[in-house]
Amino acid sequence: MRFQTALVAAIAIAAGYAYFNSHGELFKQQPKPGASAQPSGQVPPAQSSGSATVFVFSNGAEQPRIDDFINSATKSLDMTMYELSDTTAVNDLVTRHKAGVNVRVILDQAEKSTDQAAYDTLTAAGVGVVWSSPSFAYTHQKTITVDQRESLILTGNLTSKYYPTGRDYGAFDTDPRDVASVVSVFDADYGHSGSNPDDADGLLWSPPTARSRILDVIDRATKTLDVEGEEFSDSAVVDAIAARAKAGVAVRVMVESPSSYRSEIDKVRAAGGKVSGYSSSTGLYIHAKAVIADAGQSDARMELGSMNLTSTSLGRNRELGIVLTDANACRSLDAQFSADFTGAAPQ
């Protein structure tokens, strides 16, 4: 009941300014003119220069937005997925292949126990599928690109048993530079040949730009900062969040299994921030990974993607996220964050 109430509250908050695109998603990301100077010696901040829409995963048996996106492919479909066990999504990939679409899939080599059934089904159908390169600790990225024109960047896996209770987000990205970067990296990762992601796009790649660009979003917060994650242990990120709280920014952090991150939580609380959390037994699992700065302000900025706030995720995995600078997009996901934060256990 608490989860349903939170979801209804989030929808009610957002209802006054929502509109829908062709996917039925909320809020169109618009180009933001100009760019702030980056701190000396750091990777340039992500420059989101195209269009994106954001959405919250449904808490049902399937994810129709994602299924519809897969089925929209007419020429090509590239998928990188840490965990793939949703049989509807797997069958959609096979159907697209049979329709003449060039389907290619990368599955994480460290998650064979979860992904083997999907791998076998796709292989038997003639779909191009490979295990990820062992050069990464994990290929934790969750991305689908259709017809080299649009990429769907997810915080969640295509694992249907987690759909009913998991909190996750997604962003449809049509910016040509972003999509070109996603395609280029996919080509390299599919062939285990290494890659050099474009520093000029609106994306966060791990490696090499994820940590610096997340820190950039955090450091730019002047009024509010909301941080959501399944894991919360990277010292640079925790220190940056605490610094914002000490500077007078209203900081809220929401994590899954807060008992696992007691020292990090204590640091944020000691600096003046608020922390809340869930455990999987409560009926809501915080799997989303997002940083939202100054929601409700004209210069709001948000990061979402596959990366957890851990040193492994930010430095050794293959991960992908996106920076959004549209005030409405930031407000919509922050409404969901606020509803979930209210229902979580204070720390």
N, C-alpha and C positions, 0 to 999 in steps of 0.2 A: 504493500500500500504506500509506503514512504517513497519508493521509487516512482510509482505512478504519479503521486502528487508532485514530485520534483519535475517530472517530465512535462506535466500539464502546466506547471508554473513557468517553465522555460518557454513553452510555446506561447503562453499568454503574454509574456514579456516581449517576445519577438514579434508578435502579431501586428503591432502597429506600423512596422516598417518593412515587412517581408514582401518579396516578389519572387517569381519563379523563372528559371531558364528552361531550356528544352529538356533538361534532365529532371525537371521538377525540383530543383534544388534552390536553396535560399541564397540571396545576396550576391551580386556581381562585383568582383574586384576590379577597380578601375585604376589606370595608371596614376601614380602620384608624382607630380612635378617636382623637380629638384632632388637633391640628395645631400644629406649631412656629411660633413667631412669625417672620415674614419680616423680612429686613434692611430697615432704614429706607430709604424711597425706591425700593424695587424692586417689581416686579409680584408680587402674592401667589403663593406656591408653588402648583403644581397640587395639587388635593385629589381624589385618586382615591377615589370614594365608592361605586363599584358593583362589578360582577363582570367579570373578564377572564381569558382563558386565553392562554398563550403557546406558541409552537411554533417549531421550526427547519425551514426549507425542506428538503424532501427533495432529494437529489442524483440525481434520476432525470430522465426525459424530460418528465414532467408534474408538476403540483402537485395531487394529488387532494383535499387539504384545501380548497384554494381553489376548485377545480371544484365540489366538493360544496356549498360555501357559496353560490356563484353559483346553482346549481341548486335551492337551498332557497327562493329568492324566489318568493312567490306573488302579491304585489301591486305591489311597486316594487323597483327596483334602481338605485342611483346609484354610478357608478364615476368616480374621478379617477385617471388613470394617466399617468405620465411616458412610459413606453414600453410599448406593447401590440403584441406580435407573436406571442403564443402562440395558434395557430389553434384549439386546443381551447377556450380561454377565449372567444375571439371567437365561435366557433360556439355555445357555451353561452349567450352573451348574445343571439344571434339566436333560439335556441330559446325562451328565456324571453320574449322579445318576442312570438313567435308564439303562446305560451301565454297571452297577455293581460297579462303583467307590463309595467308602465310602466318601461322601461329608458332611462336617460339616462347619457351618457358624456362626460367632458371629457378631451381628449387635448392634450398640450403642443404649442403652436404652433411651438416651436423645434425639435421633433423630428419634423417632417413626413416626413423621409426614412425614419424607422423606423416611424412610425404610419400612413402613408398607406394601406397595404393594409388595415389594420383599419378605418380611417375609411371607405374605399370599400365594404368588405363590409357594415359596419353601416348606412351610408346606403342602400345598395341594398336592404337588408332592411326599411327603414323605422324603424330604431332611431334615437332622438334622440341625436345626437352633435355636439359642437361643438369647435372649437379653443379653447384657453385664451386668457385675456385677455393682451394684450401689456403690461399694466401690471406684470406680474411678469417678472423676468429669465427664470425658468423656472418652469413649474408642475411641480414635482418630487415632489409629493404622490402617494402610492400607497394609495388607500383604496377599499373597497367597502362600501356600506351596503345592507342587505336589509330591506325592509318597514318601514323607519324604526324598527326595533327592535334592530338589532345592526350594529356597524361592525367591519370588518376593517382594521386599521392595519398596513401592511407597511413593511419596510425595502427590499424588493426589487420590481423591476418584473415584469410578466408577459411576460418575454422568454425563450422556451424554450431558446435556444442557450446561455444562461448557467446554466441549472438544474444541469447535471451537476457544475460546479466551483465555483459561487457559494455563499458563506456568507451567508444571510439569515434574518431572523426575522419573525414576525408575532404580532399580538395580537387576539383576538376580544373586543370590548368591548360589554357590554350595559347599561352605566350609562346611565340615561335622560337625564341632563344632558349627558353626553358625546355621545350619539347625536344629541340635539337640536341641539347645537352643530355637529356634522358636517353634518347636514341643512341647517341654516340657511346655513352657509358655502357648501355646494354650490349651493344655490338661487341665491345671489348670484353665485358664480363662473360658473355655467352661463349666467346672463344678463348677465355682464360688468358687474354693477352695483355692485361693491365689497361689502365685508363688514366686520363688527365682531365678531370671535370673542369668546365669553363668557370673561372672565377667571376665572370661578368654577369652571370645569369642570376635569377631570383631564387636560387636553390641553395640548400645546405647539403653538402656531400660529406659523408664519413667514409674514408678520409678524403680530403684534408681540411674542409672548411667548417664542419659542423660546430665544433666548440666555439670558435671565434665569432661565428654569426649568431649563435644563441646568446653569447655574452653581449654582443652588440645590442640585441633586442632588450636584454635585461638592463644594460647600462643606460639606455635611452629613456627608461621609465622615469617620469617625474611626478606622477600623481598616484597611480595604482599599478600593481604588478601581481598577476595571477599565474601561478605555475602548477601544472598538473602532470603527474607521471606515475607510471607503475614502479619505477626504481629511481632512487634519489641519493646518489653517493659521490658524484664528481666534486672534488674539493673546490675547483675553480668556480664552478657554477654555484655551489652552496655559498661560498664566500661572496660572490657577486650579489646574490639575492640578499644576504645579510647586510651588505653594504648599502643597498637601496633602502632597506628597512631603517637602518641607522640614519640615513639621509632624510627621513620623514616620508618616504613613499609608503602607501598603504599596501602591505605585502600579504598575500594569502597563498599558501602552498597546500595542495591536496595530493595525497599519495595513497597507494595501496600498501597494506601491511606495514603501518607506521612503526611497529615495534622493531622492524629490521633496520630502521634509520634513525635511532634515538639520538645519537650524537649530532647528526645533521639537523634534525628537528630542533634540538635544544639550542643550537647556534642561531637558527632563524628566530626562534622565540625570544632568545636573549637580546636580539637586536631590535625587537619590537614587532616582528611579524606574527601572523596567525597561521596555525597549521591544523588541518583536520585530516582524517583518513578513514578508509574502509578496510575491511578484510573480506575475503571471498564468501564467508559464511553469512554476510549481511544481505546478500542478494544483489549487490552492485559491485562490479569489479572494475577498478580504475585501471584501464589499460591504455587510455589515451595519453599522448605526449604533446603538450602544448605550453607555450609561454605567451601570455597576453599582456601587453604593456599599454597603459593609459586608455583602457576601453571607455568608450563614450566621448573621447576627445577627437578633434579633427586629425591629430597626428598619431592616432592609435596604430599599433604595430603588433603583429602576431606571428609566431612560428609554430608550425605543426608538422609532424612527420613520424618516421619510424624509430627515431633514436631515443633511447632512455637516457636519463641524466646520470650516466656512469662513465668511467674512464674507458672501459672496453667498448661501449657503444659509440662514444665520441671519437675514439682514436684507432680502434683495431677492427671494427666491423665494416661491412658495406651497408650504409644507411642513406636514406634520402628524406629531406624535409623541404619545406617551402616557407618563405617569408611573405606575408600579406600585409598591405598597408591601407586597406579600405576600412573606413570607420564602421560601416554597417556589418561587414563580415566579422570584424573583431567583436562587435557588440553582440552578434547572434550567438557565437560560441561562448562568450563570456556570460551570457544569460544562462546557458546550460551549466557552465562552471558554477555560477552562483547558486543555482538550485541544488546542484549536487553537494556543494560545500556546506550548505545549510543542513542537509540531511546527514552529513558525515559526523564522526565522533571527534570532538575537539581534543587536541593534544596539548 
